[in-house]
Amino acid sequence: MIGIFKTNIDSPHDKNQVLQALTAKFNATACTVDLEDCDKVLRIECLPMPESHIADFVQQLGFHCSPLE
């Protein structure tokens, strides 16, 4: 599964924190946040699962996260 999400992650520190947490929680094979994009796009490649699980987890970390369509 490749999930693409709109976030409000806006600093390199926050980006690293979220990427480390996502990689550990969901065993992601690839995970990035584009801080240059206006939507601060999060892309995660991991085992199939509902996008809501990833969005909820990022929100628990204190950031907005919603699937991009």
N, C-alpha and C positions, 0 to 999 in steps of 0.2 A: 504494500500500500504506500502511496505517496500522498501525504496530506499537505495542503497549502492553506495557510491561515493569515489573516490580518491581525496584527498585534500593535501594542504601544511600547514595545521594547525599544529604548532609545539610546542606550549607552553600551559601550563595549563590555563593561563589567556585568551589566544585566544580561546581555547577550550570552556571555560565557556561563553565567550562573544557570540560565534557562537551558542552554544546550547540554551542559553536563547533567542536569537533572533529567531531561528528556531521554538522553542516551542511556542513563542508568535505569530509568523506570521502564522504558519501552524497548530496550535493546535495539535502538535505532542503528541502521547501517550507514545512514547519512542524515545530517541535520544542519541547517543553516538559517541564519536570520540576515536579511538584507537591510542594514541600517540606512542605506542611501535611498531606498524606495519609500515613497510617501506612506505606504501601508505597512512598512516594517515587516515585510513578508517572511513568515516562518515556513520552511519546507522541511518535512521529515519523511524519511523512508524507513518503514518498519513493517513488522508483521501485520496482517490485516486486523483491523479493529475499528470500532465506530469513531468517527472524527470527534464526537462529543467527549470521549474519554481523554483525548489529547487536549482539547480546548479547556475542559474542566480542570485538568492538572495544571496547565499554564495559569489559569485564573487563580488556583490555590496558591501559586507562587507569587501572586499579587499583580498580574498583568492582564490586560484585556486580550482575548483571543477568540476569533470567530472564523469559521471556514470561509474561504474565498471561492466564489463560483465563476 
